[in-house]
Amino acid sequence: MSLVSFVLVYLMMFMIVFFMSLPFAINSPEEHIEGHANSAPEKSNIRLKFFISLVISFIPTFLIYWIVKSGFLNTFISNF
């Protein structure tokens, strides 16, 4: 797996983890503010979710890297 492949896999894993983390810890306000959607969150913590996603994305990326480098899939498929 080349560096470019590693970066692309990391970016895909980051996007998946980031979009999965978006609905967590969202509180909609009790009172409706004029001009805002009823479902607009009070505080979305988007920066925290972004940085946590950056860190967590390394776990599945290294797992995929290990699977590709070790030839695990080739061995697994050849046994069938």
N, C-alpha and C positions, 0 to 999 in steps of 0.2 A: 504494500500500500504506500503510495507516494505521499509527499507532503500536501499536495493539492487535493488528493482524495481524502486525506485525514481532515483537512480544513472543511471540505464540502460536507463530509459526514458530520463533523462537529456543528456546522451551521444548521443542518437539517435537524439534528438532535436538539439544538438550542431552540429552534422555532417550535418544535413539538412540545418541549418542556415549558417554554414561555407561555404558549397559548393554553396549556393545561393549567398553569398557575394563575391565570387571570381571574377566574371566578372566585378564588379563595379570599376570605376576609373582606368581603364587600358588604357594606351596610348601607342600605338606602335610608334617606332621612325620613323622619316622622312627619315633618311639615313640608308641604310642597312649596318650592320657590318659583315664583313667576318667571317664565322664560326657560325653565329647565325641565328636562324629562322627569317623569315620576320615578323612573328606575335609575336615575343618575346617582352614583355612589357619593357619599360624603367625602371619603378619602380613599383613593384606589391603591396607594402604596406601590405605584408602578416602578419606581426606581429600585425599591427593595426586591420586588419580584424579578426585575431584570437582572440584578446582580446575583441573586440566588440561582436563577436559571443558568447564568454563565457558569457557575461552579458545578451545579448538579449535572449539566450536560456532558461533563468530562467522563462521568461513570459509564453511560451507555456507549460513548465514543470509544473509550479504551476497551470495552468489552467487544465491540465490533472489530476494532483493530486487532485484538488478540485472536478472534475467530478467523480473521482473514490471514494473518501471519502464520498461525499454527497449522493451517491446512485442515482444520477440524471439519469444515463442510465437505471438503474433498473426501476425507476418510469416511465421514458419515454417509455420504451419498453413495460411495463405492461399495459399501456393505449391503446395500439393498439390491 
